[in-house]
């Protein structure tokens, strides 16, 4: 606090307070106890007419106007009590503000002044609450004159005499006044009084926002208050609420047109500014009003009842009466009653101005004096009308001040200026009325002026623009120095708007420089800065002004610096960073605000500033230092002006040194540097790019990902991959995730790589990093995700081939395996492997599993056959598995000899695999391998594998027979015959038969010949040839026949002996008679089991067999075979055999009995289905045997019964 302020404060305490504000002078002597009755009545009226406002402020009104309020003394309260009371009092005054035009509300204000001294403690709010009431403002102004120590920002508002045009000019200078008059909008309801208040604010705003130089705080306060009130009023459906909304929207549209707002607010205002001016509802309301007025007026003319129409439509009624005065008796009295009853009704003054003479007629009424006091404008209008009838009126300041209420009005203004005849009168008129004159009148009167003394009378801050537009050009140029002296003190600069030559501009600029020597205050400097620009001054001239600005006290530099920056921000040219920073550093960090920061950055963007990188670095690195001007500017713009800062940093990013870049990109302001870093990154050398990328990775790992996000979107992928931090899992994961995120699928990755000239190099880097990641042991699911993107890339097969050729690690093998499992193209992989002459059998075999193209297989086969097959023989076998490919078949046919040679060369070391390959080659086409049968037979002998023997069936029989030379060959031929038996041609059968008969002495030939009987059509010829070969029924023949019978499992060969049965039967009977067991018995037993003839005789054979049955073990088998043969072919004979055996059994003893029991076992086992037939026949014999005295016999009989039961399922005991 300055010494002067301290002295004033002491003087205030020592000087007795002089009186108070008096609203009603007629009641000034009335004591409070008597005045209180008026207060009670006023509160009742306020409650009656404004119920909603009363309810909201009821507790405050009740508290401040009850009986106890008569004893209130603010001067005896503590500071804390006064503060609490003041807070409630301000809320009450805000509520009363729209209603202060009413006398009962003014009574309440009078009481609050008397008991609570709101004229002292809430002075600002009292002035703002009564801003519509000129009489109260006059009383307050009188109070301030008597109390010179009333220091308040709103004192200047009293000079405006409640004229909206003057109030608007004054509001531009003080934010506090705006807050006070706008606060009532927070609580207003929709009614006539609040609508009048909104209309008043609309008129104020037209003067306030006519220019664009209004402080940002004032604009924000108005916009926020109006938008909130509008939002609340939109929810109310009353006509007054909609009227208020209309007024508020009008103000907002006016602000939007003249001031720059944030995009969101502008969009909201544009929404209702583009809406239709008169919605359907408004048209309907207008029609309803017209109909209502017509109805009431007709009723008035019939009944002369005027109260209702006078209350609802006073202005319309008076206008109608004037137009129909001859028809309505007493029309003037009705008009007088209306005006005297409602003197403050909106529109009355307009009515009197329009209807000339009515104001004069009012003067004759006794109530006129009171009316003139409440509305002085009506009295002035009446006097003007009387003067028009010949009365005289002197032009004096008191008389002119009475015109405030009716101006602007061009008719009255023209009348006033007609009275002006000399300079002094012009001076008097303009000194009083210039603020309220219409622009048209000012323009017209200025055109009449031809001297500077008279012209300068029209010059004030509000009318500089009109002055410049209407004054003579030569007059202004000739008195330019005086013009500068007059307007340099004004807050806002008005452009000259003159068309000047370069010489005239230079002359005026020189005058301005000379004037600058006389005018050196901050206000003068503001004007000079804009005037310099208006006169075309260069940047150097403007920078010279800064030298003078720097001489001002530090607290007075802010506005001139702001003006200088605002001008520089619109210019083009070059400037040194030192000079520009010098401008801003002339301010204290405390004085730096958002506006200055914006202007500085806009200047940097507009001009070309050398070596600006140091400023960027200092701004970021010192952003948190409170004393740093650069840091303070960055903090001011950080939130809402990121685009501007980013644009400036982008423009000058290349002026930063590498060290500065590494420092600034680690800060939280990286988002501001993003555009600049992105643009400059490609111009850095590779090492520096990698340093930045690695730094961003380290920051990302610590949770600060902003830098890496920027780099990853703009850095080439190859550089990102090359910049991976060694042995860092996080780094490699981060880079691969980032790079691969752009490759969504195989098609997109191929297209991206195709567009990139270094696509192959990029793929190599990706594969390299993938292998590194696998070595590091990164999670398998993550690796698989990467492989899903990397492996489909077009150059991956070639890269994998190169890796395998160098050293096929286990990781690479795994990658190849997963490549194939992902259904990726095995053909491409196989092609590049063949081209690179890779011979890794395991990998190539793995590829072949996934069906590459035939062409690739052929190329691989050709490549493999060109080298020794020691390690690649499995590949040959795998390739040959494809039997569908015509291309592969053609190649094999053309290179078969070479293939066989190469493959057979490995039979000693890989016999099984060679066998499989040979089998494949044999099975490809019939007889294609017949030239190699000797080699194949040799291979079979060596490997002892039957698979090749089975495949030999594809080769013609004659080629096989030609090479048979030993028993092993015979075995191979036997296997061949067995495999191809059903497919043998008759010629082949005949050839084979002859082949084996010629070698019949060989057991293998004999056994193989047995199998041929299935396909031999004339067995008798075969037996004839064999007999010829053996020279008849010799022991040699019997021996061969015995061998053949043993190998005849199907009995076809034995059954064919029926053609020579008679000789064989004779030989059998001879053997039985001689009681010998020669081979003939076995032969005939086999014959009987398979013969199907019914003509043979068995009696002699059965008889002889039963005689010697106990002598030879083969005899029971012969009998059982005989039984089977007869059971099948001649059942009655079989029954006879069974009976004969049973008869002999009941008589036999010892070994004979045992042999017979065995015979029965074998008989029944041979043909179980025949048992049921012979049980009845056999039952007596079974009974004899079961009842035998010999325990052994009974036991064997019981065993026989069990065998019968198990074989036939019949219970033999039930036949007993």
C-alpha positions, 0 to 999 in steps of 0.5 A: 500500500502506497503512502497516499493510500495509507493517509487516505485511510487514516483521514477516513477514520478521522472525518465524520461520515456525512449523511447517507443515501436518501431515496425518498426525500419527502420522508427524510425526517420520518423516524424509523419506527414510523417508516417501518409501517411502509416497509411492512406494506412494501414487503407485502406488495413484493410478496403479492406481485413477485411470489417466486422471487419472494420465496427464493429470498424469503429468509433474507427479506424476513430477517432484514425487515422484521421488528428486530431489524429496527435495532440493527447497527452494522458499526457495532458488529465484528468483522466476521459478523459483518462479512456473514451479513454482507454475504446474505445482503448481496444475495438479497440485492441480486434478487431485488435488482429486476424489480427496483423500478417499483416504489415498494421495492425502493422502500425496502432499499431505503430501509436497508440503507437506514438500518444496514447501511448498504450504501456503505458496506454493499455500495457496489451492489446497491449501485448495480441493483438500481442501475435502471433507476435514474432518481436513485443513482442521482441520490447515490451520486449526491452521497458520493460527493459529500463523502469523497472517500468512497473509493469504488470501481462503480462510482463512474457508473453513476455518471452514466445517469442510467443511460444504456449507451453510456453504461456500455462504454463504462462496463468495458473498463471494469470487470467487477461492474459486469459481474454485479449486473449479471449476477441477477440472471442466475435467479430470475424467473420469467415475468414482465419485470425480468423481461424489462431487465433483459431488454435493458441489458440488451441495450447496454450490450449494443454499446458495450460490444460494438468494438472488438477491444473488450477484455477477455474476462468481460466477454467470458463473464457475459457469455457464461451468464447469458448461456446459463440464464438462457438454458434455464429460461428455455425450460419455462413456457411463459411468454415472458420467459420466451421474450427473455430468451429472445433478448439473451440470444440477441446479445449472444449473437451480437457478441459472436459477430464482434468477438472471437469465442471458443469453437464450442460456444460459437457452435451453440450460438450458431444453432439458434442464430440460424433458427427462424426468426418467428416460429409458428408459436410466435405467430399464433401468440401474435394473432391471439394478442391482436384478437384479445386487444380487439375484443377488449377494445370493442367491449371498452367502446360499448361499456366504457370499462377501461381498467382491464384493457388499460392494464393489459394493453396500455400503449395499444389503447393510447395509440388507438384512442389518438387515431379515433379521438373524435369517436371516443369521448374523454379520450385525452383523460384516458390517455392521461390516466394511463400515463400518470398511472404507469409512468414507467411502462415500457413504450410510453416515451416512444408513444409520446415521441411519435404522437406530437403534442400529447406531452404538451397536453399532459402539462395541464394536469395537476399530476404532471409535477409528480410525473415530471419528477419521476420521468424528467424526459417527458418534461423535456419533451413537453418543453420542446413542444411548447417551444415549437409554439414560440417559447424560448429555451436557452442552451445551457448544461442543466437544460441539455442534461434533461435530454438524456432520457429522450436521445438519441432522436434525430428530430430533437437532435436537429432542433437542438443544432438549429439553436447553435449559432456560435462556437461556444454553443456548439462546445456546450452542446457537444460536451453534454450530449455527444455521448447520446447523439445518434451517429447520423446527426454526428455525421451530418454536423461534422460535414458542416465543420471546416476548422480544427477547433470546431472539429475537435469538439466531435472527438471523444473516445466513443466517436473516433471512428465517426470523426476520422470518417467524416473530417476533411482529409486535408484538415486531419493531415494538417493538424495531425500532431494535434490529432495525435495529442488528442486520441493517444490517451484513448484506450482503443486505437481507431485506424485512420482509414485514409488513402495516403501516398508513400510520401504522405505516410513518411511525413506523418510517420515523422510527425509521429516520431516527433510526437513520441518525444512529447508523449511517453506514457504507456497509454501514448505508447499503445497508440503509437504502436498501432499508428506506426503500423497504420502508417506503414512503418517497418519492423525496425521502426517498431522495434525502436519503440521497444527501447522506449517501452523498456524505460517504463517502470516494470509494472507499466510495460505490460500493455505496450509490450502486448500492443507491440507483439499484437502488431508484430504478429501480423507482419512478415519479415525476419528478426533476431531471436535475441531481439524478440526475446528481449521484448518479452524479457522486459516483462516480469514473469508475473505480468506474463499472461495468456494473451501476451503468450499468444501474441509472442508465439503468433509473432514467432510464427509470423516472422522468421526468427533466427536461432529460435531453438534456444528459446524452445529449449529454455521454455521447455526445460524451465517450464516449471520455474516460476521466475522464467518468462519463457516457462510462464508463457508455455504454461499459459498456452499449455492447455488451450493453445497446443496447436499454436505452440506445436506449430511454432516448435515445428517451424523452428525445431531444426534450430535446436542442437542435438543436445537440446533435442535429447533434453527436451524430448524427455520432458512432459511437453513432448506432445508440443514437439511432436510435429517438429520432431516428426518433420525433422526426424528424417533429416537426422543422421542415422546414429542420432535417429537411433539414439532418439529411438533407443531413448524413447524405448527406455522412456516407454519402459518406465511408463512414458510412452509419448515419445515412442508413440510419436517416433513409431508413427514416423520413423522408417521401420528399418531404422526402428528395427536397427535401433533395438537395444541389445539383449532387451526383451522389452525393446525387441517386443516393443519394436516388433509389436509396433512394426507388425501392427501395421501389417494386419494380414498377409495381403496388406503386408505384401502390399506395404512391402511392395510399395517399399523399395527396401521391402526385402531388407525390412523382411530380413530385419524382421526375421532377424529380430524374430530369431533374436526374440526366440533366443531371448525366450520371449513368451511363445504366444507373443512369438506366434503372433509375430510369426503369423504376420512375418512368415507370410511376407513374400521374401521370407522363403528366400531369407530362410533358405539363406539361413539354412544354407549358412547354419540351420539352427534349431530355431530356424528349423522351428520357424520353417516348421511353423511356416508350413503349419500355417498353411503358407506356400510350401512351393515357394519355400521349396523353390528357393531351397532348390535354388540355393542347393540346400540338401538338409533332408529333414527340412526338405522332407518336412516341406514335402509333407505339405504338398508343394507343386509338382514342378518344385518336386521335380526340380528337387528330385533332379537336384537330389539325383545330381548328388550322391544319395547317401543322405537324401534317399528319404527325399527321393522316396517322399517325392515318389509318393506323389503318383498323381502328378503327370509332370513327375511321372513324365520325369521318372519315365525319362530318367528311370534308368538313372533313378534306379541306378542311383537308388540301387547303389544304396541297397547295401546301406539303406536296403529297406528304403531302397526296397520301398523306392523300388516298390514305388517305381514298380507300382507306377506302370505295368512292366515298366521295371521289367529290365531290372528284374534281376536287380530286384530279385537280388534286392529281395534276396538281400533284404528278405522283404516281401513288400517288393515281392508283392509289387513284382506282380506288376511285372509280367510273369515271363520276366520273372520266370526267366530269372528263376535259378535257385530255391530263393528265386522259387520262393519269390516266384511262389509269393508272386503266384500267390499274390497274382493268382486270381489275375493269371491268364490261362496262358500264364497258368499253363506256363506255370504248371509246366514250369512247376511240373518240370521241377516237381521233385522240388518241394517248393515247386510241388507246394506252389503247384498246389496253389495253381489248382484254384485256377487250373481248368483241367486238373486231370491233365495235370495229374497225367503230366505228373504221372508221366514225370514220375513214371506212374504210381511209383513211390516217387509219385506218392512222395510228391503227392504226400508233399502236395497234400500237406500244403493243400489247405483248401482241398482243391488239389486233393479233391481233384484226385477223384480222377485217379481215385480207383488206383489210389483206393487200391493202394489204400486197401493194399496198405490196410491189408498189409497193416502198414501206415504208409503215406497213402493213408494221409493222402486218402484222409485228405482226399476224403475230407474234400471229395464230393463224389457219391459213387465211391465205396467205403465198406472194404476200407471201413472194415479193414480200418476197424480191424487195425484201428488200434494198431496205428494212430492214423486210422481213427483220422482216416475213419473220421475223414471217411465219416465226414465225406459220407455225411456230406455226400451220402448221409445213410452211409455215414449213419452206417459208419457210426453204427459200425463203430458203436457196435465195435465199441460195445464189444471192444476191450483195452486199447481197441476200446480207447481207439474207438472212443477216439474215433468217435471224438474225431468223427463228431468233431469233424461234422457236429451238425450231423450229430443230431441225426444220429443221436437216436440211433446211438442212444442204446449204445450210449446207454450200454457204455454209460452202464458199463461195469468198467469205470474207465468205460463209464468215464470215457462214455460220460466224456463223450456225452459232454463232447456231444453236448458242447459240439451239437448243443443237444443233450444226449441223455434225453435220448436214453 
